[in-house]
């Protein structure tokens, strides 16, 4: 069930940008007495790739030098399955995931324990898990990217439902059923238009010979190379591909009157139930939700911070310029079985 494949973003570009952000945004020190209280070993299981999360860990350790951080990275499903297998004898203190479905599933499995972050009162309600079992870190918009050598801005699809138009037959790439971004999109659509219409949309994609990849990195690279005209991705994949010099454009879809609005997903983190170092685990979550931590995600990976007031990467379009889907993402992604039933009935690869 926990099969969402994470983004693989281990490019030299990301590492370089992260190092620049760290140099420019050294965190302000906590009072020495508090920093001294946070110590010991902190074991993190992360669905984020190491090149992104390691610089965040380095910045955290600069603020809390008495904490030894051990990182275990892999896919969301690998880390989730490890947490379940170790439930009776937890080996991790903190879990970080790249999408909301896995963190919701871990909360239901009893893998996570309650922690109320210091920034709670500043966060949107949907970024706070039930019973404070997890917290959202960043937001990722579901967008359409296209190859500008093959598609003009006027021709580009303006709605996710345009992707079933036969004019795009065999020319679209997307992540498949194991991807958390696609799963969350299905969950939101099910709440907005119902299970029957959501299943019909998925069947329409399949009938239109959409090529489904395991993750979005393959999608954005294939669109950037001109192997496909159109890609359905999380927004930051467009920016990563554009930064590599590819001829790509972006559409924030479904903005017209009567359309569903822009759908998004959340990354998240939670303290592992039975952690051996709850103090350090909580301090790390608070750091991720601090202005310094949020700025790292925003500037290095083009993500939308959940903490209000944190500046975006200068290339990223603010979400307040778009009409967002009118739904609470936390609540929309609680019914995991219903979503997988729709995916299976449609036959999504």
C-alpha positions, -999 to +999 in steps of 0.1 A: +000+000+000+028+024+009+042+026-026+046+063-033+079+068-051+098+100-040+113+126-062+149+119-072+167+153-073+203+145-068+217+169-094+248+190-090+226+220-095+206+214-064+236+207-043+252+239-055+221+260-048+217+245-013+253+253-004+247+289-015+215+292+005+233+278+036+260+303+033+236+332+029+212+321+056+231+309+086+206+303+114+204+326+144+216+308+174+192+296+201+201+307+237+231+286+247+213+270+276+185+257+254+209+245+227+229+226+252+198+207+264+193+193+229+219+165+225+224+129+218+217+108+187+189+116+163+180+090+137+160+103+107+143+081+081+138+103+051+118+099+018+136+130+006+168+123-013+200+128+006+214+157-015+185+179-004+180+169+032+217+167+042+224+204+039+193+210+061+208+186+086+241+205+084+223+238+092+205+221+121+237+208+136+253+243+133+225+254+157+226+222+178+262+210+178+256+185+206+232+164+184+246+136+163+223+130+133+222+097+115+203+098+082+187+068+064+173+078+030+151+058+006+118+059-011+087+068+010+075+032+008+109+018+019+111+040+049+074+035+058+078-003+056+109-002+078+090+019+104+062-007+104+086-036+107+104-018+136+072-007+153+078-029+184+114-017+187+117+017+170+151+025+155+142+059+141+133+091+159+119+111+130+102+104+097+102+128+068+081+122+037+077+139+003+039+135+002+009+134+024-004+099+017+024+081+034+025+103+065-013+099+069-009+061+066+019+061+092-003+080+116-031+055+112-007+026+118+003+041+151+039+046+140+039+083+150+035+101+183+020+135+190+042+166+188+030+202+187+055+223+168+065+258+180+051+273+148+017+256+151-003+288+155+012+302+123+005+271+101-026+265+079-050+240+095-046+214+067-008+212+075-015+200+110-022+162+112-049+150+134-038+147+171-006+165+161+008+132+148+024+149+118+030+184+103+032+196+068+066+212+057+061+225+022+034+226-005+037+213-041+013+224-068+001+200-095+008+216-128+011+209-165+045+214-181+052+214-219+080+215-243+080+250-259+097+238-291+067+215-297+038+233-281+030+271-280+016+288-249-017+292-267-019+255-276-009+242-241-037+224-221-053+247-195-070+220-175-061+185-163-092+173-181-078+186-214-052+158-210-078+133-222-083+152-255-074+129-284-052+157-299-026+148-272-028+110-278+005+094-270+022+127-263+018+130-225+039+117-197+028+114-160+037+096-128+017+064-122-003+048-095+026+043-071+034+080-070+021+101-040+015+132-060-008+113-083-025+096-054-032+129-037-045+143-069-070+114-072-080+119-035-088+155-040-107+149-073-128+122-056-139+147-030-147+174-056-162+156-085-169+121-071-155+087-075-172+079-108-160+110-126-125+107-111-123+071-124-135+083-158-107+109-159-081+082-151-096+059-178-094+088-202-057+093-195-051+056-202-072+056-233-052+086-245-021+065-243-004+085-215+030+071-206+032+065-169+065+066-151+074+056-116+084+092-106+083+128-119+120+131-126+116+108-156+086+128-167+103+162-166+134+150-183+114+133-211+094+165-217+126+186-215+142+164-241+112+166-264+103+129-261+068+140-250+050+173-255+032+174-222+039+163-186+017+162-155+040+170-126+045+188-093+054+224-100+091+223-089+100+198-115+093+224-142+116+248-124+143+221-121+141+213-158+141+250-168+172+255-147+189+229-167+183+250-198+155+229-213+128+246-235+098+241-211+067+261-201+043+258-173+005+259-168-012+263-134-043+245-145-081+248-140-083+285-133-114+293-155-148+299-139-164+266-131-132+246-131-119+227-101-089+250-092-053+243-086-046+210-067-016+207-043+002+182-021+021+185+011+054+171+023+055+162+060+073+150+091+064+132+123+081+121+155+083+083+156+063+066+184+088+054+210+116+077+199+147+075+221+153+112+217+120+131+216+137+164+225+160+164+195+132+151+172+110+180+183+138+205+179+145+192+143+108+196+133+108+231+148+139+239+128+123+226+096+094+250+103+116+280+112+122+307+087+157+294+080+145+258+074+116+269+052+138+292+032+162+263+024+133+243+009+120+274-010+152+286-025+169+253-032+140+232-044+114+258-055+089+246-030+061+266-013+068+271+024+039+263+048+051+290+071+036+324+061+060+352+052+089+332+039+101+344+006+098+322-025+126+315-050+124+345-072+115+324-102+084+308-085+050+322-091+032+329-058+001+307-051-020+337-041-022+346-077-042+314-085-075+300-076-068+270-053-091+240-050-115+246-021-107+216+001-088+207+032-060+184+019-055+167+053-091+157+054-093+148+017-065+122+020-077+103+051-097+077+032-067+058+017-086+026+007-112+045-013-085+062-033-067+030-041-100+014-051-105+041-077-070+037-090-073-001-092-108+000-109-095+025-135-065+002-142-039+030-137-004+015-142 
